[in-house]
Amino acid sequence: MIEKYEIRNWSEYNAGLKQRGSLTFWISEEVIEGWLKSNIKRQTGSIQRL
């Protein structure tokens, strides 16, 4: 389980991530499922609604 902690100095935290060269994103299962469901083959030039 990932421990939760509060970041108090965002500018310092972001600078540390840039220096380290790594950035992690947590994406919810609902978002992933939505992407998978929207991956329907469309005709070339058709309008996509997001």
N, C-alpha and C positions, 0 to 999 in steps of 0.2 A: 504494500500500500504506500502511496506517495504521501509524504508528510506535507501539510499545508503550513506555510509561513507567510508573514506579511512583509512585503518589500517596502521599506521606508524611504529609500533614496533611489528613485527610478533612473535618474540620469547616470548615477554611478553603476547601477545594475546593467543598464543598456551598454555603457562603455565597456564593462567587463565582458559582456556577451560578444561584442564586436571584436574585442582583443582576442578572445578565445576562439572566435570564428565559428560559433555554434549557436543556433537558435532553435528551440523546440516549440512546436505548436501542438496543443491538445485540441482535437476535433471531436465533437460529440458523435455518437453513433447515429443520431437522427440526421445530422448533416450528411454523413457518409451515405446513408440510405437514400436521402434525397438526390444526391449526385448520381447514384447508381440507377435510380428510377428515371432520372431525366436523361440518361444516356441512350436515347432512342434514335435510331437511324432516321435522318431527315434527307429530303431531296436537296441537292446543291442549290444554294440561294434562298432556301426557305427561311422564314423569320423564326428566330428562337426567342422564347420568353423566359426570363429568369426570375 
